[in-house]
Amino acid sequence: MGKKERLVAAIENGTVIDHIPAEKTFHVVNLLGLQQLDTPVTIGVNYKSSKVGCKGIIKVSDKFFTDDEISRLSVVAPNIILNIIKDYEVVEKKQVITPDELHGIVKCNNPKCITNNEPVNTIFNVVDKAAGVLKCHYCDKEQKIDKVELC
């Protein structure tokens, strides 16, 4: 039996963001500002996935993401996979994992926190990765990662 036809065209160089929970696909597009890129971006949603049930996939030609961009991604869709493509081949796979600290990515939901009243970058400690609990470094307010507002 031959290979199945690809649902999304291959890219020569760039990044494939895979195993995105389908409902988070456009959050990822907005978070990374992909609509502002000058290079081709292919967005697929609602593909069957044994890992996440229904997934999204984004192929970004000629773009390789920074560690900061990857940290931002981890807030919206932890555990997605980045496939680094060079000459149509996957040369590296990276699993996006939420880091232990998030700097300047998430807003504190405590209106009295210094980060909401002074020009101070937020710092959150990830106190429970499995449950998705963050704790503000400044005011100790805890919040769930799936309810946060991004800076």
One Martini backbone bead per residue (centre of mass of N, CA, C, O) as a GRO file, in nm:
protein
  151
    1MET     BB    1   0.096   0.035   0.023
    2GLY     BB    2   0.077   0.358  -0.012
    3LYS     BB    3   0.102   0.665   0.051
    4LYS     BB    4  -0.054   0.909   0.177
    5GLU     BB    5  -0.192   1.191   0.125
    6ARG     BB    6  -0.133   1.506   0.184
    7LEU     BB    7  -0.314   1.766   0.335
    8VAL     BB    8  -0.035   1.925   0.353
    9ALA     BB    9   0.207   2.091   0.235
   10ALA     BB   10   0.524   2.100   0.199
   11ILE     BB   11   0.831   2.228   0.332
   12GLU     BB   12   1.151   2.333   0.300
   13ASN     BB   13   1.156   2.576   0.521
   14GLY     BB   14   1.095   2.558   0.880
   15THR     BB   15   0.781   2.534   1.069
   16VAL     BB   16   0.604   2.282   1.252
   17ILE     BB   17   0.294   2.297   1.417
   18ASP     BB   18   0.195   2.038   1.633
   19HIS     BB   19  -0.060   1.924   1.830
   20ILE     BB   20  -0.294   2.121   1.836
   21PRO     BB   21  -0.550   2.214   1.977
   22ALA     BB   22  -0.799   2.309   1.781
   23GLU     BB   23  -0.905   2.555   1.969
   24LYS     BB   24  -0.588   2.687   1.961
   25THR     BB   25  -0.486   2.767   1.678
   26PHE     BB   26  -0.563   3.084   1.665
   27HIS     BB   27  -0.400   3.160   1.914
   28VAL     BB   28  -0.126   3.096   1.790
   29VAL     BB   29  -0.140   3.289   1.554
   30ASN     BB   30  -0.171   3.548   1.729
   31LEU     BB   31   0.070   3.519   1.924
   32LEU     BB   32   0.285   3.505   1.665
   33GLY     BB   33   0.193   3.687   1.421
   34LEU     BB   34   0.141   3.535   1.134
   35GLN     BB   35  -0.024   3.759   0.967
   36GLN     BB   36   0.259   3.941   0.929
   37LEU     BB   37   0.385   3.766   0.739
   38ASP     BB   38   0.564   3.710   0.416
   39THR     BB   39   0.529   3.416   0.448
   40PRO     BB   40   0.413   3.116   0.424
   41VAL     BB   41   0.092   3.004   0.571
   42THR     BB   42  -0.037   2.703   0.712
   43ILE     BB   43  -0.378   2.617   0.810
   44GLY     BB   44  -0.496   2.352   1.023
   45VAL     BB   45  -0.816   2.197   1.109
   46ASN     BB   46  -0.956   1.906   1.235
   47TYR     BB   47  -0.764   1.677   1.284
   48LYS     BB   48  -0.683   1.371   1.344
   49SER     BB   49  -0.585   1.249   1.684
   50SER     BB   50  -0.437   1.045   1.922
   51LYS     BB   51  -0.343   1.268   2.130
   52VAL     BB   52  -0.600   1.516   2.096
   53GLY     BB   53  -0.818   1.414   1.869
   54CYS     BB   54  -0.821   1.734   1.775
   55LYS     BB   55  -0.625   1.911   1.537
   56GLY     BB   56  -0.365   2.135   1.471
   57ILE     BB   57  -0.180   2.295   1.193
   58ILE     BB   58   0.138   2.468   1.132
   59LYS     BB   59   0.295   2.622   0.846
   60VAL     BB   60   0.625   2.787   0.837
   61SER     BB   61   0.800   2.960   0.626
   62ASP     BB   62   1.110   3.073   0.705
   63LYS     BB   63   1.067   2.991   1.028
   64PHE     BB   64   1.223   3.047   1.350
   65PHE     BB   65   1.187   3.012   1.684
   66THR     BB   66   1.213   3.149   1.977
   67ASP     BB   67   1.223   3.103   2.311
   68ASP     BB   68   1.008   3.318   2.372
   69GLU     BB   69   0.791   3.213   2.177
   70ILE     BB   70   0.777   2.931   2.307
   71SER     BB   71   0.688   3.026   2.588
   72ARG     BB   72   0.421   3.151   2.490
   73LEU     BB   73   0.304   2.888   2.377
   74SER     BB   74   0.288   2.726   2.653
   75VAL     BB   75   0.035   2.882   2.757
   76VAL     BB   76  -0.171   2.798   2.528
   77ALA     BB   77   0.004   2.512   2.419
   78PRO     BB   78   0.094   2.264   2.567
   79ASN     BB   79   0.268   1.992   2.408
   80ILE     BB   80   0.365   2.074   2.155
   81ILE     BB   81   0.509   2.043   1.823
   82LEU     BB   82   0.828   2.113   1.682
   83ASN     BB   83   0.922   2.121   1.340
   84ILE     BB   84   1.228   2.122   1.186
   85ILE     BB   85   1.291   2.246   0.854
   86LYS     BB   86   1.524   2.104   0.604
   87ASP     BB   87   1.500   2.016   0.296
   88TYR     BB   88   1.215   1.858   0.371
   89GLU     BB   89   1.336   1.793   0.661
   90VAL     BB   90   1.350   1.663   0.972
   91VAL     BB   91   1.595   1.790   1.218
   92GLU     BB   92   1.380   1.872   1.451
   93LYS     BB   93   1.233   1.811   1.778
   94LYS     BB   94   0.996   2.002   1.982
   95GLN     BB   95   0.880   2.026   2.298
   96VAL     BB   96   0.639   2.213   2.449
   97ILE     BB   97   0.728   2.356   2.763
   98THR     BB   98   0.668   2.474   3.055
   99PRO     BB   99   0.824   2.675   3.238
  100ASP     BB  100   0.909   2.775   3.563
  101GLU     BB  101   0.922   3.065   3.420
  102LEU     BB  102   0.744   3.378   3.356
  103HIS     BB  103   0.834   3.655   3.140
  104GLY     BB  104   0.618   3.887   3.020
  105ILE     BB  105   0.335   3.710   2.945
  106VAL     BB  106   0.162   3.749   3.208
  107LYS     BB  107  -0.107   3.868   3.373
  108CYS     BB  108  -0.216   3.997   3.658
  109ASN     BB  109  -0.531   3.955   3.846
  110ASN     BB  110  -0.423   4.173   4.047
  111PRO     BB  111  -0.495   4.508   4.082
  112LYS     BB  112  -0.263   4.555   4.324
  113CYS     BB  113  -0.038   4.491   4.165
  114ILE     BB  114   0.253   4.629   4.057
  115THR     BB  115   0.220   4.538   3.749
  116ASN     BB  116  -0.059   4.728   3.735
  117ASN     BB  117   0.100   5.022   3.849
  118GLU     BB  118   0.378   4.957   3.715
  119PRO     BB  119   0.678   4.935   3.516
  120VAL     BB  120   0.650   4.593   3.544
  121ASN     BB  121   0.747   4.289   3.494
  122THR     BB  122   0.638   3.986   3.487
  123ILE     BB  123   0.638   3.708   3.732
  124PHE     BB  124   0.606   3.352   3.704
  125ASN     BB  125   0.539   3.068   3.883
  126VAL     BB  126   0.537   2.724   3.834
  127VAL     BB  127   0.371   2.516   4.069
  128ASP     BB  128   0.172   2.344   3.852
  129LYS     BB  129   0.180   2.183   3.558
  130ALA     BB  130  -0.058   1.982   3.557
  131ALA     BB  131  -0.274   2.213   3.665
  132GLY     BB  132  -0.189   2.510   3.586
  133VAL     BB  133  -0.013   2.683   3.811
  134LEU     BB  134   0.027   3.022   3.901
  135LYS     BB  135   0.271   3.258   4.056
  136CYS     BB  136   0.323   3.556   4.174
  137HIS     BB  137   0.616   3.712   4.266
  138TYR     BB  138   0.487   3.974   4.413
  139CYS     BB  139   0.173   3.871   4.537
  140ASP     BB  140   0.100   3.545   4.530
  141LYS     BB  141  -0.097   3.506   4.310
  142GLU     BB  142  -0.314   3.270   4.187
  143GLN     BB  143  -0.338   3.101   3.859
  144LYS     BB  144  -0.474   2.980   3.577
  145ILE     BB  145  -0.349   2.918   3.265
  146ASP     BB  146  -0.646   2.903   3.115
  147LYS     BB  147  -0.715   3.222   3.244
  148VAL     BB  148  -0.521   3.402   3.117
  149GLU     BB  149  -0.354   3.704   3.039
  150LEU     BB  150  -0.180   3.851   2.800
  151CYS     BB  151   0.070   4.096   2.738
   0.00000   0.00000   0.00000
